[in-house]
């Protein structure tokens, strides 16, 4: 268990924008930052990060939280594990209170798959640098490819020995379970090593944890595949991973561009040469998940191909997915017979960078040129190829971009522009109709959100409307959470919380909403003990429901722009800035709250009068007097608030 002082230090130093930028590309939007939500698929950014408030909120799917909450949600970690993650990031030494054996074992089991992969990475590295076979075969292979030792160590490259079960036996001796080794694809069903006599490429997730491996054979053997990869596991899904993304994410964001190559060594060569915004699809066709991973950091992709025209044409067919996700794609065709690694080694970093900058061509125009060359002198072939171009342009999400592509391609293909427009409109209409039909069937099949099966709704689910006095109760809680420590009366050193809680002490039991009542009681107890509760206390509250309420109360889709005053000279005339308005809010909020409670007492007392009037009980007169007193208090408050009294 982590000491409270250490937890407080972690929460204080962890900047929500710094933590989230490791996983999501964020752009400044006024006082906040905006990006694409990592928890659900969206094309228009609705994921908002507020550095001032220390929170994030997606106004699309409703996910929200603090820096700790984000790490818990995104990396699927427990609260203590998320604190450990942030402590490592900010160089904070963790001080812990001794845990029970059962708790320790439970935590180890939760992290076991990552721990085993980390052990494997260390094992393979030691084999590479500390064994004769590893140095003579594995290390020599990397050095012949021109890789320096720092890049080899940085990416965690290694060597899997040729012995049939050396890794498996070593891992078991270190206490790792054979069943988990098999589950992770490191050992076979017969207890032998899955990777043998291969150089090893660890595959990391976005937070830097090893989730799998790629292994390249070192001898020419037609019976064995050149590369083999970790099979699908609980933590490794090949279609969702891009090799090198952990090392490239910062550079991709800085350059606002992602270079996409095919293999591991291409990434290593470019990275070593100072081109760090590069990732690899690891020899597979691009998937939707991989494209969305790139889009978190940039909308600009530059794909490097070797000079094999047949291979390029086949690869181009799969790039429609990239356009459908709204990315801007450029193609760089390398000289024939060259791949990124070999060409870089041949010409050097400076010439290579200049080449890919000058040779980059828009994907659609590149495809149009390629098809035009194929259709020379053959009208039927040309008509077929024009249809291919039309299908590609129809996948472009932005209507303005589509229109520009139509104009350019019409000129290039020597076709009337209206003809292309009509054909594209048909395809776009078909796509929309199909999408609407799918949504209809999905909604009919399920009484909940159409995307429930993904576990992440496309839009925020509608919240039930507040009933009874919940509106006023919620407002009291909002004022306490967001501005309870604000001074209400500086001369008396009276805070907003002191003022509100001192005036509702007698009606704490009258709350309709149990959760709001719990928050107010907690605040009331703190005031009695002369303690103050900050906004951060509730944002990082151990109760998930209270955390959610606090985040909802401090996050809004719109912010008051400083430009009104700074740029245009326009100021608020009738009130202070929203964040400085807690005194006025607390007075009015408290009055509305008490007005509602008095109304409830009046209704309750009126019912009692009705019951007593039937029997002419002696206490009837007392209830009639109480009715007059309550009615007088109600009317006085209503008049002060400007509320119509019925």
N, C-alpha and C positions, 0 to 999 in steps of 0.2 A: 504493500500500500504506500503510495507516494505521500510525503509529508505535505501538509496544507501550505506551508511557506513556499515549498518548491512548486506546487500547483499554481499558487498566486503569481510566482515569478514567470512561469510559462505562459499563463493567460495574459500577463501584462506585456510580455515581449512579442508574443505571436501576433503579427499584423495580418489581418484577414486577407488583404489584397496580395501580400507577398506569398502567403500560403497557397492561395487559389491560382495565382499566376504560374505556379509550377505545373498546373494541369489544364488551365483554360486561358486562351488569349483574351486579354481585357483591353478595352479602349476607353479613354476618358470621355465622360458625358456629364458635363457640369461638375458638381461636387462628387459624383459617383463614377463607377467604372461599369462597363457593359460588355457582355460576351454571350456566346452560345452556351446554353445550359448543358452540362455534362450528364445530367440525369434523365433527360428525355430528348428526343429528336426534334429540333426546330430549325427553321431556315432564317427566321428573323430573331435577332437577339432579344431576350427578355430576362436574362440572368443578370441581376444587378448586385454590385458589391459596394457597400458604403464604408469607406475607411474611417470616417468620423464616428460612425455608430458601431463599427467592428462586426458587421453582419453581412450575410449575403441573402438574397431572396430572388427566387425565380417566379415571375408573375405569369409564367405559362403553366408550370406543373405544380407550383405551390411549395416546392422544397425550399427550406430556409435554415439558417443556423449561424454559428460563429466559426472561427478558424478550427476549433476542436471538432465541432459538429460536422464540418465539411470533410475533414480527414476520416472521421468515423464512417460517414456515409459513402464517400468515394472509394476509400480503401478497405471498407468492410472490417473496421477495427473496433474493438471495445474502447470505452472511455480511457482506461489506463494506457492501452496501447497507443491511442491517439496522442496522449500526453507524452509518451516516450518518443513518438515520431517527431513531435514539435520540439522536444528537448534536444534531440539530435540535430535538428535543423538550426537551432539557435545557440548551440554549444552550451546548454545548461546541464550541469551535473545533477543527476536524479538522486535525491535522498529518499530512501524508502523505509517504512516500518516493516519488520519481518512478516512475511505471509505464511499462512499454513501450507503444509505439504500438498493438500488437496487442491488449493487455489493455484499453487505453482504448477502442478501437473496439468490442470485444466488450461492454463495460459500457454503452456508448452505445446499441448495438443492442438490448440487453435492456430499456433504459428508454425506447426511442425513441417508443413510442406515447403514453406519459404526457407526454414532452417536447413532442411535436407538439401535443397537446391544450392544454398549458400555453401554448405559443406562440400558439395560436389564441385562447385566452382573452385574452391580453395584447393581441393584434391587435384583437380586437373592442372591448375596453375603450378602446384608443387611438382607434379610429374613433368611439366614442361621445362621448368627452370632447374630442377634439382636431381634429375635422373639422366643417365647417359643416353638412353634411347630417346627420351624427351628432348634433350638438347641437340642430339645429332640428327634427329628426324623432324620433330615438331618445330622446335625453335628455328632450325635451319630453314624449314619451309617458309615461315613468316619472314625471316630476314632476307631470303631470296626474293620475296615479293616486295621488299623495300620497306617493311614496317620496322620502325624504331621501337626500342624496348619500352619507352614511356607509353606509346599507343597500345602496345600489347598488354601492358599491365593495367592501363586505364580501362580498356574494354573487357578485361578479365579473361583474355584468351588462354587456352590451355591445351593439354594433350591427354587423350585417353589411352592408357597402356594396352598392349596387345594381349596380356594375360586374360583368360576367359572370365575370371571372377575377382580380380584384385580389388576393384572399387567396392563391389558388393560386400566382400569380407571385411574390408577396412571400415565401411560405414556401419556394419552390424557390430563390429568391435567397439565403435564409438557410441553404441547405444541406440542407433536408429533402427526402426522396425523394418523387417524385410517386406512386409505387406505394403508399407508406405513407399518403399523403394520401387516396388513393382507398380504401384498405383501412379507414381510420378514418371514411369517409363525409363527409369535409370537402370533397373534390373529386369531380366526376362522372367517368364513364368517358371523357368527351371533354375532360377537363382544365379544366372550368369549376367555379366555386364552387357547392357544394351549397346553402349558405345565402346568400340575396341579399335586400337591402332588408328585413331583419327585425331586431327586437330579440332579443337572445340571452340565454339562461339557461344558464350552465354547470351541469353535473350532476357532483357530487362523490361519490366513494366514502367509506367510513367514515374513512379516514385522510386525507381532504382532497384527494386527487388528482383532477384533472379527467378523467372517463372518457367524457363525451359532452356534447351540447348539445341544447337545445330552442330553436326559433326561432318568433317570432310575427310574422305579416304585419302591415304597418302601413297598407295600403290595402285598400279594400273591393273584392274581386275574387272573384266566385262560382266562378271556374275554379281558384282556388288554395286549398289548405287553410289554415285559420286558424293551426294549429300544425303544424310538422314536427319530427321528432326524428332524432338520429343513428341510423342503422341498426345492427343487431346487429353487434358487433365482438368481438375477443378479450377486450377489457376492459370492454365495455358490454353488459349483458344487462338489458333493460328490466324484465323480470319479477322481477329480483332487487334492484332499486334503488328507493329512496324518496327523492324530491326533498327536500332540506333535512336529511336524516338526520345528516350530518356536523356541521351547526350546532346540531342539536337534541338530540344524544345525551346530553350532560351534563345538560341541563334535564329530559329525560325521566326520567333516573335519579333526579334530585333530587325531581321532582314525583311519581314513581312512576305516571306516566300519559302516554299519547301521544295527542295530538289529531290526527286524520286528516282532511285536506281533499282537494279534488280538484285544484286548479291551482297553478301556480307563484306567481301574484300573491297567492293566499290565504295561502300560507306567508310571503311577504314582508311583507304587511300585518300579520299577527298577530305575527310576529317583531319588527317595528318598534315594535309597541305593547306590547312586554314579555311577550308570550305566546310563549315560545321553544320549548316542548316540542311542536312541530307539524311534521308532514311531509305530503307529498302523494303520492298514487298516480299523479299525472300523467295523469289522465283514463282510466286503465285499471281494469278490475276487479281487486280484490285477488287476489294470487297466494299460494300456500303459502310461497314463498321470502320475499316481503315481510312476511307475517305472522310468520314465524320471525325475521326481522330485528328486528321490533318486540319480540318476546318476549325477545330477548337483554337488553333494558333494562327492560321492565316487562310485567306481565300485564294491565294496564288500558288499554283503548282507548276513546276518545270520538270518535265520527264526526259531523261536521257536514254536514247536508244542507240544501239550499234547500227552499222550500215546495211544490215540484212533486211531488204525490202519486204520479203515474204513474212518475216517475223514481225515487222512493224505493222504491216497491214492486218495481221491477225490480232495484234495487241490493240490496235485502234478500235476494233469492234467492241471491246470491253470498256472503253472510256466514256461511253454515254452515261454511265453511272455518275461519273465525276461532274458532268454538266448538270445532271438532274439534281445534284446536291448544291448547285450554285457556285461551284469553284471556277476560277479562271485558269485555263490550262494552256501551257506552251510546250512545244516539242523541240528537242535539240537532237538532230541526227548527227552522230559521230562518224568519222571517216570509216569506210568499209573495212571490216575485219577488226575493228577496235571496239573495246568496251571501255567504260569510264576509267577503270583501274589501269588498263594497258596504255590507253592514250595519255593519261596523266603522267605515267612513268616515262613515256616517250618524249613529251614536249615540255614537261615541267608545269608547276602551278600557275605562273603568270600567263603563259600562252593558253593554258587550259581555261582559266577564268575568262580571258578575253574571248576565246572561242565560244563558250556556252552563252556569253552575254550577247555576242553578235549574231549567232546562229539560231537563237530561240525564235520560234515562229508560233503564231496562234494555232491552236489545235485544229479548229474547223477549217481555216484557210490552208493549213498544211494538208489536211485530208482532201480538200477540194482540188488542190494542185496534183496530188497523187492520183486521184481518180480521173482527172482531166488527161493526164499522160496515158493512162490505161485505155481511154476511150477514143483516142485519135482515129478518125476515119471510120468509125463504127457507130452510126446513129442509134441502133438498138442498144448497144452496150452503153452508150452515153445516157440514154433515157433511164436505164437501170441504175447507173451510178448517181444520176441526179436524185433519184429516189432515196439513195443512201444518204446523200447530203441533207435532203429535206428531213429525214428521220433524225439525223444528228442535231440539226438546228432546232427542231421541235422540242428537244430535250432541254434546251436552254431555258432557265427559269425566268430570267429578267426579260420582259417584253421589249424594252428598249434595245437590249443587246441582240435579241432575235431580229429586230428590224434592221439593225446595222449589218448583221451577218447575211441577211437576205439580199440586201443591196450589193454587198461585196461579191457574194457567190453568183448572183445573177449576171453581173458583169464578167466574172471569170469564166462561167460556164456558157456564156452567150445565150441566156434564156431570159424571157420577159419576167420582170420582177413580180407583177400581179399573179402570174402562174404559180410561182414559188410560194407567195403569200397564201393563196387559196389552199394549196396542198398542205402547208404547215398548219394553217388554221384547222383543217380537218383532223390532223393528228392531235393537235392540242385539245380540240373539243372531245375527241374519243378518249383521250387520257383523263380529262376532267370527268367525263361521264362514267368511266370505269371506276375512278376513285370514289365518286359519290355513291355508286352502286355498292362498292365494297363496304363503305361506311354504313350504308343502310342495312346490309346483311349482318355486319358486325354488331350493330346496335340491336338488331332484332334477335340475334343469338344470345345476347347477354343483357341483363337488366341494369348493368353498371356501365362504366366507361368502356368504349369500343376497344381500347388498348390495354384492358385489364390484364390480359395474358402476359404482357411484358413486365408487369409489375410497376410500370411508370406511366401514368396517364399523360396524354398529349396536352391536356388543359387542366387547370386546377379544378378539382371537384367543387361543386357549389356547396357552400356551408349553410347549415340550417339557420333560418332567421331567428334572431333573438326574440324571446317571448317574455311577457310579464315585465318585471323591472330590470331585465338584463341589460338593456341599453344604458341605463343610468349606472348600474353596477360596473359595467365594462368601462365606462368613462372614469369612474373613481379609480379603478385599477390602473387604467392608462396613465392618469395623472401621477399616481404613486410610483409606478414603474419608471416612467420617463422623466419625472421632475420632482420626486418626493423630497430630494435633498435641497431643492431651491429654497432660498430664504423667503418666507412669507412676510415676516416682520423683523427687519434687521435690528431694530432697537431692543426687541425682546429675545432676539436670537431664536425666533420661532420659524421652523421649516414648514413647507407645504404639507408634509406628512404629519407633523405635529398638529397643524390646524385641522386637517381633514379627520384624522383618527380621534382627535379630542372631541369632535362633534358627532361622530357616528358610533361612539363606544356603546351606546345604549341600544343600537339596532343591528349589531353584528350578527345576531341570530336570525335576522329577517331577510338575509340574502337568498335569492332564488337559485343562483348558480353556485354550486358547491366549490368549483375550482376558483372562482373569483373570491369566494369567502375564505378559502384556504390562503390565497395570496395576501388578502387584507389582514387576516389573523397573524400570518408570519411577520408582516410589516409592523403590526400592532405590538407583537411580542418584542420585536427589536427596539421599538420606541420606548417601551416600558423599561428595557434594559439599557437605555441611553446609547443605543447603537444605531448606525445609519446603514441602510441597504442601498447600494448603487445600482444603476441600470445593468451593469455587467454581472451583478449577483444573480439577477433573474435571467439574463441571456445565457449564463453558464450554469443554470440551476440543475441539480441532479435529477429533478423530475422533468421528464421529456415534455409532458403536457404544459407545464409552466414555462419551459423554454420556448415552446411554440407560441404561446400567448404573448410572451414578452417580445419575441421577434416580430410578430404580426403588428404589435402596437408601436414599434419604432420604425417599421419599414413601410414606405409608400411608393407607388409607381411614379409619382411626380414630386419634384423638389422645388422649393422656392429658389429661383435663379438669382445669383448675386449680380448678374448683368443689369437687372432692373435699376439697381442703385449705382453700380460702378460705371456702367456704360451709358445708360439712358437718363440717369439722375431722377428716377422715379422711386418714391419711398412709400411704405405703408403709412396711411394717414389715420386710420381708426383704431389700430392696435399695434402692439410690439411685434417683432419677428416671432414666428410660430414657436421657436425653441425658447423664447424669453417670456412667454405669455402664461406661465403656469399659475401665477398669483390670481389673475383674472379667471383662468380656467377653473382653478380650485374653488373659488367663491361660487361661480355659477354652477359648476358640476355638483358641488356639495348641496346647493340649494335645490337643484332638480332631483337629486337623489333623495333628499329628505321629503320633498314634495310628493314623490311617488310613495314613499313609505307612509307618510301621513294619510295619503289617499287610501292606502291599503288598510290602515287602522280605522279610518272613517267607514269604509265598507264593512269591515268586520264588526265594528260597533253598531252600525245600522242593522245588520242581521240580528245582533243580540237584542236590540230594541224591539225588532219585529217579533222575536220569540217571546220576550217578556211582556209585551203589550197584550198578548192573548190571555195571560194569567193575572195581569195587573200586579206583578210581584213588586215588593217594596224597593228593590234596587233599580227599578226602571228609571226613577228620577235621576239617580247618579249617572246613568248611561246617557240620559238626555242632556245633562250638563256637560258631560265629556264630549258629546257630539258638537255642542256649541263651541267649546274650546278648540277642538281639533279643526272645525270648520273655519274658525277665526284665524288660526295659524296657517291653514292651507291658503285662504284667500289673501292673507298678508304676503306670503311668499310668492304666490302667483302674480300679485300686483307688482312686486319688486322685479320679478323676472319678465314682466310684460306678457304673461300668459293669460289667455282669455279664461275667465271664471264662469262656468256654466251654473 
